[in-house]
Amino acid sequence: MMIFLLSLLLTIVFLTIAYFILSSSEDEKENINVKFEVKKDNNEYLNLIKNWLDNLDIKVEEFKKIKSEIHKKIIWLDNLINSILVTLLSNWHLLVEWVPGLAKTKTIETLAKVIDLDFKRIQFTPDMLPADIIWTQIYNQKINDFEIKLWPIFTNILLADEINRTTPKVQSALLEWMQEKKVSIGWKDFTLPNPFFVLATQNPIEQEWTYPLPEAQIDRFLFKVIVDYPKSEEEKKILEVIENEKNIDLERVLTKEEILKVQTDVEKVYLSDKLKDFIVKIIEETRKFDPRIVYWASPRWSIGLMIASKAVAFLKWRDYVELSDIFQVLLNVLRHRVILSYDAKIDNVKADDIIIEKILNVI
């Protein structure tokens, strides 16, 4: 009789614990806002998560206005525009990859006008030196001496065009400045303007005289965005915009001081312990042995997921992060940090596919 009562008590305790675990797990999954069902392959999950950042529901009026102002000149590129806003609010930097002519320069230049920030563009070339983008010495007859003339790096928004066309010496110097937010010239340090945001582009074609960014340096970018071609109806609208571009007036929406204030507000967005655990589980999953991966996740991955999801939550006018916010930035934060093996590249394995597999192992 005692054995029966003891076994019954253990069964009740086990069922109670299992109920709380399953119910809490289901509560967290509800925040994904998507019902995951058993499917034959990962393609539907991949397309689902790819589309989430495209369909970011921005509820902060100022940023809705910024986006609408940009769309006066840029017809499509929702993914890129949303990614720029999230990265800027996260006080980090953005890497964009695709062929020339897809309005990447015009998008970031338009943004700079709308939020009243200084903008400079540098076209990188193989013969460039670090000094070419930070300073030069000019002789001043009035003082009978040389003085330092600061170059384009001293700006709020910097477009580093085709960063893979310049040498590792220039790349490493730029990425150091991005991290440290200061430049050393001789024995003197010069602080870069605040905010300082770099949008770097990579051209995946014409690989002659290119220098791919090393893994440790590409890790400095919060997002890597793949820009795609416009649809046929969008391309027709592009032609119409170009015809009337001179008549388009852009309205200034935010100031430099307001952007800095928003960056501080984003840092204060609340992230629960459960969601921190979820982020850690995803990162740990990428560290498990996988012959397709040659480089495992560093803590910068989890930091990137945290700050980017906070920025997404802020744009939705929330002071706390939901699980769906993390999902909206997963691919952009992780795709350039999953370093594929040679065999995986030969088999045409995509980093995005591996990320989806790892996510499905966690949820």
Protein Blocks (a to p, Z undefined) as FASTA:
>chain_A
ZZmmmmmmmmmmmmmmmmmmmmmmmmmmmmnopacdddfblmlmmmmmmmmmmmoccfbf
klmmmmmmmmmmmmglmlmmmmmmmmmmnopaddddddehilmmmmmmmmmmmnopacdd
ddddfkbcfklmmbccdddfklopacddddfklcfbdcdehkllpcfklmmmmmmmmmno
pacehjbccdddddddddddddfehjehiacddfklmmmpmbdcddddddfklmmmmmmm
mmmmmmpccddfbdfklmmmmmmmmmmpccdfklmmmmmmmmmmmmpccfkbcbdcdfkl
mmmmmmmmmmmmmmnopabdcfklmmmmmmmmmmmmmccdfklmmnopafklmmmmmmmm
mZZ
